[in-house]
Amino acid sequence: MCVIESRCIDVQGRELHYLERQGYDSDSPLIVLFHGFPENAHAWETLIQKLPESFRVVAPDLPGYHLSAPLLSPNDYQVPNLIARMGAFISALANNKPVILVGHDWGGAIAWPLAAFMPQLFSKLVILNAAHPSTFTRALITSAKQREKSQYIHTLTASNGESVLRASDFGLFRNMLGSKVFDTPYGEKLLQGWEMPNRLDAMLNYYRQMPQQVPLHNPTDEQLANIKVPNIRIDVPTLVLWGRQDDAFDECILDGLENYVPRLEVQYHDEATHWIHREQPMWVAEKVAHFILGCR
């Protein structure tokens, strides 16, 4: 079994923790994995073990999660600031070579615009059940089903969101992730991370600082008309892997994705849910490896 090491690096004055598995040599392709909410870098451990050993793999705790230091201001969690910080992190590790970026959920919400605005850092992009900002925003306007699926966000952004989560022993998180997760060592790491000082507040700041908040039930036509769809274009070759049993995203958010991502391939897994990276790690690893090695 390959060795996964725990490391830390200073990025823009704040410590960022990451897991790393070395490749064969300095020429090994570098894959960077961005986890989602409410997970941490350890969500990727099984997938890392199944990726070809020739790859160097890095998986950070996103800023404010688990062992990565919380940021100093709520504004630091605005997407442009997160993009700048995570771009600096990748630049520090990449040895001036383009990397393959993989993002799930909130990690994907950062990965999409990061690849759009800093394409020079990347050779390829892989997205796992994460909505593109443009198609997600459009779906908030056109899809009542997507608005319904996104209503949980109001619990997270409410002024009492943190106290509600703690009072319920993180019941919302447990329901999201499924009870089986908490019978594993990874589940213990999740609970430890959520209990660390200032971590839960940091995690919720990602939602509080979203550029487009989710409309409440039954929005008016005027409210929907005021939602502006951003034009986020990605020219990096992109693979989207999608679990079709996703409770967070309606599949309509993939409609028209090729208008923003012209070099696009989408592959579906009929049984996987939102947590495709942990449920189907071998399937994901095979698709990622083929995308990287087969499309050179």
Buried (B, 14 or more C-beta within 10 A) or exposed (E): EEEBEEEBBEBEEBEBBBBBBBBEEEEBBBBBBBBBBBBBBBBBBBBBBBBBEBBBBBBBBBBBBBBBBBBEEEEBBBBEBBBBBBBBBBBEBBEEEBBBBBBBBBBBBBBBBBBBBBBEBBBBBBBBBBBBBBBBBBBBBEBBEBBEBBEBBBBBBEEEBBEBBEEEEBEBBBEBBEEEBBEEEBBEBBBEBBEBEEBBBBBBBBBBBBEBBBBEEEBEEEEEEEBEBBEBBBEBBBBBBBBEBBEBBBBBBBBEBEEBBEBBBBEEBEEBBBBBBBBBBEBBBBBBBEBBEEEE
